[in-house]
Amino acid sequence: MVTRFTHATIFVLDFDIALDFYVNKLGFSVAMDVAAPSGFRWLTVSAPKQPDLQLVLMKVETADWSPLSETAVRCLQEILTTSKLGAGVFQCDDCCKTFEELSAKGVKFSMEPKKEFYGWAAAFEDPFGNTFTLNEAQAS
């Protein structure tokens, strides 16, 4: 029986840039950063109020240990560099305040905070083209 969802993958093109963005700009914590003898790097981060869900920052690359084929790597690299890949929704307590804080840190927003039927929302992207909605849930 499946009991929990613990990890989600975000494809990145550079570990150092990803680490800087998710930790220093978004305020996530490094959950794991381990290098295997094969060269594989397992890098995960977690949001401050949700340490039990880890985002796997998975570098898109061809390597012996990688489950990605060369074709998949080329396709993912092209998608990340030429398109916007909807990656998910991050929740915050105050969308307008968080927008201001993240903007001041250089986070690129494609949509400023806006009142929607489900609450306040804004949209931003990471350095690789992954796009996220920033959502302040409407009080019930």
Secondary structure, DSSP 8 states (H G I E B T S, - for coil): ------EEEEEES-HHHHHIIIIIIT--EEEEEEE-TTS-EEEEEEETTEEEEEEEEEE----TT-SS-HHHHHHHHHHHHHS-EEEEEEE-S-HHHHHHHHHHTT-EEEEEEEEETTEEEEEEE-TTSEEEEEEEE---
